[in-house]
Amino acid sequence: MKIFIVGITGNVGFRLARTLKERGDEVDGLYRQPDQAGMLASIGVTGTVGDLVNIDPQRLAEAMRGSDAIVFTAGAGGAGSEMTEAIDGNGVTKSIAAAKLAGIKRFLLVSVFPEAWRERHMDEGFEHYIMVKKRADIELSQSGLDWIILRPSALKDNAAPGRSILELPRSTPKSAVMMWR
Ligand SMILES: NC(=O)c1ccc[n+]([C@@H]2O[C@H](COP(=O)([O-])OP(=O)(O)OC[C@H]3O[C@@H](n4cnc5c(N)ncnc54)[C@H](OP(=O)(O)O)[C@@H]3O)[C@@H](O)[C@H]2O)c1
């Protein structure tokens, strides 16, 4: 299987790329800084240089063509509301358009669990981020693609135990953690 990762140099993206390569899958992806080529080469990935802010869907589709599935795990990561709109919002819009142009049906989106940290008082920037992620979830679910939306809460850097636990903090309602179609 060939998987194209948007956000391949990120914490989730790079770990996923390495794991898929170890499993024997083909991996490709979009990265924005030419000096990240070495990091990708170290796991046998070539990738395509491009910035989600200004890449057009046609060019992104060319990079994606031949892949069986797209994983979108890019994120502005606290770079401000404008970048949140550009990456977590429009970046998903562009990637959906590009997947369609390239004839790729399967799309997995790394979103966010909207109830995360509800026991804290989060600022406007966080609420905006949650709103943009939610809009992207809706857009993907209405896109006609075969989609999976993953909604993690805060992620940690600890070594993975090799299993997934679908468990909610006591303060959150028991709503869906993952949505499948
Ligand atoms: N971390 C968490 O606790 C957490 C919790 C819930 C949900 N999430 C979601 O999970 C996803 C992955 O999180 P993460 O922690 O892996 O994020 P991350 O480490 O910050 O990685 C973000 C990725 O997006 C890329 N990116 C940012 N701006 C870009 C641009 N203009 N053009 C192309 N690529 C761009 C980054 O590239 P560079 O390497 O060039 O910066 C990087 O590859 C995000 O969508 C995030 O919202 C994260």
The ligand as a Gaussian input file, in Angstrom:
#p B3LYP/6-31G(d) Opt

LIG

0 1
 N        0.095000      17.173000      19.559000
 C       -1.066000      16.983000      20.191000
 O       -1.141000      16.859000      21.437000
 C       -2.347000      16.905000      19.383000
 C       -3.557000      16.634000      20.030000
 C       -4.727000      16.503000      19.280000
 C       -4.683000      16.682000      17.923000
 N       -3.487000      16.976000      17.308000
 C       -3.482000      17.158000      15.844000
 O       -2.666000      16.134000      15.314000
 C       -2.009000      16.602000      14.140000
 C       -0.519000      16.291000      14.267000
 O       -0.010000      16.856000      15.446000
 P        1.560000      16.872000      15.712000
 O        1.742000      17.012000      17.181000
 O        2.213000      15.763000      14.975000
 O        1.952000      18.260000      15.013000
 P        3.410000      18.819000      14.666000
 O        4.478000      17.993000      15.267000
 O        3.372000      20.285000      14.976000
 O        3.497000      18.617000      13.069000
 C        2.777000      19.423000      12.221000
 C        3.172000      19.106000      10.795000
 O        2.508000      20.029000       9.925000
 C        3.486000      20.576000       9.063000
 N        3.156000      21.905000       8.591000
 C        2.869000      22.999000       9.333000
 N        2.690000      24.054000       8.530000
 C        2.878000      23.610000       7.262000
 C        2.851000      24.231000       5.999000
 N        2.612000      25.547000       5.849000
 N        3.070000      23.484000       4.893000
 C        3.339000      22.146000       5.007000
 N        3.409000      21.497000       6.183000
 C        3.175000      22.229000       7.295000
 C        4.737000      20.631000       9.914000
 O        5.877000      20.862000       9.100000
 P        7.242000      21.468000       9.718000
 O        8.034000      20.263000      10.170000
 O        7.860000      22.161000       8.564000
 O        6.878000      22.382000      10.835000
 C        4.694000      19.255000      10.530000
 O        5.082000      18.281000       9.595000
 C       -2.316000      18.088000      14.016000
 O       -3.329000      18.254000      13.044000
 C       -2.843000      18.466000      15.390000
 O       -3.808000      19.495000      15.321000
 C       -2.334000      17.083000      18.001000

